[in-house]
Amino acid sequence: MTKEEIKDDRVVKLIGTPILGILIPNITGLITNGRYTVPQLLLSYMYFIAVAWIVWQGNVRLVYFIRQKYEWRYKQYYKNILLLFLANVVYSGFVSLVLLRIWKGFSKEIYPGWGPVMTTVLIIVIAACFITNIYEIIYLNQEREYNLTRAEQLNIAKAQAELEALKNQIDPHFIFNSLNTLSFLITRDPQSARLYNDTLAKVYRYILGNKDKDLVLLREEVEFISNYFYLLKIRFSEAVNMEIEITDLAAEDFLIPPISLQTLVENAIKHNEFTDNNPLTINVSVLSNYVVIKNPIKPKNYASPTSRIGLNNLDNRYKLITKRNIIIENNFRFFTVKLPILKF
């Protein structure tokens, strides 16, 4: 509880202290109204209201002081509550007893012993503990809301950091494959290498332009994958084909994480056997709010073990951005991956 939060209870204290200052003395029989003139009665009740305010304000300060002085860890919570309770009882009892004893010395009351005074002190202590309990409940609710908000902010920050790490994993992989391909073409077909280089510039411009974006239009991603696949066609010629069955209207209506399709196309090229006489055809379509990438399974004779890093990274990106997972299907004839897309 901060000083700013204590100030926010001014309206409650402005209403509560007069009520307690007037109600408690009449309940306990501390004052006999008929013994006083109107001015004397007003002064007496102003005094009682001042007592109520001093006790109330003092207990609020005690709550603030104890919470600042001692750490309220889970294992020490009950110990701190006991300390706060004892502080309330001692402070409220001592202050109210002293102030009411002063009032009794100047009052017109005539009653044997200290019965009404002690009864009033007891009621004040009970009321102080009750009020302090309300403050503690308010504080705990505020603390809980703060912790929930902070936890949510930490989760968002963690998700953003993980997403950035996953994005950064894409670039080195893509650069490595691109430079290998370009090096191969330079020695084999310089003219194709130049065309490859120009198209590579367009592809990498897309990556740089969308690296910091979580989502792009499906149309932009389709245009990117078309340029990327053109690079593959330069290298593999008729051995690979791609069929894109996405209308311009559908491509404008949906969003998708950037560089998603490239991962799957690259995965199909990496893990399948293909030749000019037996080409590999990759199909890209939209079905029920998914982009579906499908290719026949043509295992290589000497297939290297797969780590599935590309698919795992893609699935992690989708969980972070869309809160949905990608769907992977393998019926031993076709390998299909369904990427959730968001309505624009």
Residue, then its C-alpha position, 0 to 999 in steps of 0.5 A: m500500500t503506497k501513500e498515494e493509495i492511502k490518500d484515495d480513502r479520504v472520502v471513506k474517512l470523511i464519512g466513517t469517522p463522524i459516524l464512528g465518533i457519534l455512534i460508539p459513545n452512545i452505544t457504550g453509554l459513555i455520554t449522556n446527552g441530556r447533561y450538556t448544552v448544545p455547544q458542549l454537546l457539539l464540542s464533545y462529539m467533535y472530540f470523539i470524531a477527532v479520536a476516531w480519526i486519530v485511531w483510524q489514521g494511525n492504523v492506516r499508517l501502521v499498515y503502511f509502515i509494517r508492509q514497508k518494513y517487513e517483506w511479506r513473503y508467503k512463509q512469513y505471511y501469518k507472522n506479519i499478520l499477527l504483528l499487524f494485529l498486535a500493533n493495531v490492538v496496542y495502538s488503538g487501545f492505548v490512544s483511545l484510553v488516553l484520549l477518553r481519559i482526558w475527555k472524562g476529566f472535563s466531562k459532566e459524566i458521573y458513573p462509578g468506575w471505568g466501565p463505560v470508558m473501557t467498553t468504549v476502548l474495547i469497541i474502538v479496538i474491535a472497529a480498528c481491527f475490522i477496518t485494518n482487515i478491510y485495508e489488508i483485503i484491498y491491498l491483497n487484491q491490488e497486489r494480486e492484480y499487479n502480480l497478474t498484470r506483471a506476469e502477463q507482461l513478462n509472458i508477452a515479453k518472453a513470447q516476443a523474445e522467443l519469436e525474435a529468436l525463431k526469426n533469427q534462425i531463419d536468416p542464416h539457414f536461408i543465406f547458407n542455402s542461397l550462397n551454395t546454390l549461387s556458387f554452384l551456378i556460377t561455375r556451371d551456368p554464369q547466365s543463369a547465375r546472374l538471373y538467380n542473383d537478381t531474383l535472389a535480391k527480390v527474395y531477400r528484400y522481402i525477408l529484410g522488409n518483413k523480418d520484424k513483422d509477425l503477419v503479412l498478407l497471404r498475397e505477399e507471401v504467395e508472391f515471395i514463394s513464387n520468386y523463391f521457387y523460380l530460384l529452384k527452377i533455375r537450378f533444378s529445371e523440370a525436376v520440380n514443379m509448383e501448383i498454386e491454387i490460391t485466388d487473388l481474392a483469397a490472398e487479399d483476405f488472409l494473413i500469414p506469418p512471413i517466410s512460412l511457405q519457404t520453410l515447407v517448400e525447402n523441406a520438400i526439396k530436401h527430403n524427396e528424390f526427383t528427376d526430370n523424368n520423375p518430377l516433384t510437384i508441390n501443391v499450395s492451396v487454401l482450404s477452410n482457413y488453412v494454407v495447405i502445402k502438399n507433396p508426394i513422398k519420394p524418399k531418397n535412397y540415401a536419406s539423411p536423418t532429419s532433425r525437424i528443426g524447420l517444422n518445429n521452428l515453424d510450429n513454435r512461431y505459429k503458437l507464439i503469433t496465432k496461439r494455434n499449431i500447424i497440422i502435419e499429415n503423413n499417409f506415406r503417399f503424400f506429406t501435407v502441412k496445414l498452416p492456419i491463416l487469420k482473417f484480415 
